[in-house]
Amino acid sequence: MCNFFVPFTGNVTALIKMAKDAISQAGGSFNEVTPTSGNFSASTSLGHITGSYTGDASSGSCTVAAAVSHIAGTYKTDGTMLTVDITHLPLLVSCNTLKEKLTQVLSNAS
């Protein structure tokens, strides 16, 4: 459906920790089921979202659900590039918008 590449030289483990911290600071919850999988929920300007993840520092998958639809996809990284393959995207969200937002988050994490 939508795939793109984002330059990324950071540490995926640190990025996951940053996501956990951001969700917690927003009043949400991030629960590890195992060291490489878990679920999360938070209230956002788009409404309440929930999701789940599984993966490690080299590859994995994530699903984020909101009231009307959800975003799902997988990632792989080789230490210099993050490869993202979105398998489900709501009609009103463009692939470019998602790539821009992810690129912005990753640039702030580096």
N, C-alpha and C positions, 0 to 999 in steps of 0.2 A: 504494500500500500504506500509506504513512505520510508525511504532510507536516506541517510546522510552521514557525513563524516565531520567530526569536530576535532580540531587539534587539541590534544590534552596530554600534558606531561606531568600532571599531578598524580597523586596517590588515590586510587579508587576507594580504598579503605577510609582515608581521611574525608573524601567526598561523602561517603555514606554516613560517617559520623556527623558531618556538617548538616546533612539532611535530617538526621535524627534530632540534633540540637535545634534546628529551625522549627521543626514540627512541634517539639516540646515547648519552645519559647512562645509559639503561637497558641498554646493551650491545648494542643493535640497530644496524642499518645503514639508511641513507636514501640512496639513489643517484639522482641526477638523470640522466635520459637526455637530456633537453633542458631548457632553462630553465623549461618549463611542463609537464613530465611526468617521472615516475620511479617507483621502487618502493622498498619498505621491508620490513624484517622485525625482529621483536623477540620476546623471551621475556617473557611476562606471567604473572600469577597464573592466567590462563585457559589457559595453554599457549603454544606458539609461534604467532605470528601473522605473516602476510605480507599485502602489499597493493600497490596501485598507485594512482597519481593522475594526473590531467591537468587543467589549468586555469590560470587567472590570477586577478588581483585582483577580477574581476567575476563569473566563473562557472567551473564545472568539475565534475569527478566523481571519486569515490574508491571503492575496493573494499578491504575488510579481510576476510581469510579466517583462520579458526581451524580446529582439528582437525575439528570436526563440521559447521560451516556458515560462512556469510559474511554481511557487511553490505555493501550497495552503495547508492549514491545520488548525487545531484547537488546542487549549491548555486548560488545566485545572491545577489549582494548589491548594494544600491544606495547603500551608505555609511551607512545607518541601520538596516537590517534584513537579516538573513541568512535566506533562504528555503531550506529543506532539503526535498528530496523523496527519501525512502528507497524504493528500488525492490525491495530484498530485505532481509528481516529474519528472523533465526532465530525459531522458534516460542516459545522460552522468554524472548525479550527483547521487552518491550513498547515501543511507540512513546514512551510517557510517560517510561520509564526512559532511553531514548536522548536524548530532549529535555532531561531534567534534567541528565544528564551533560555534554552539549554546552553547555548554559547555564552550568554550573559552570566548565567549561574557559574559555569565552569571558569570563566575569566575572573570572577570574584573569588573563586576558591583557590586559584593558583597563587 
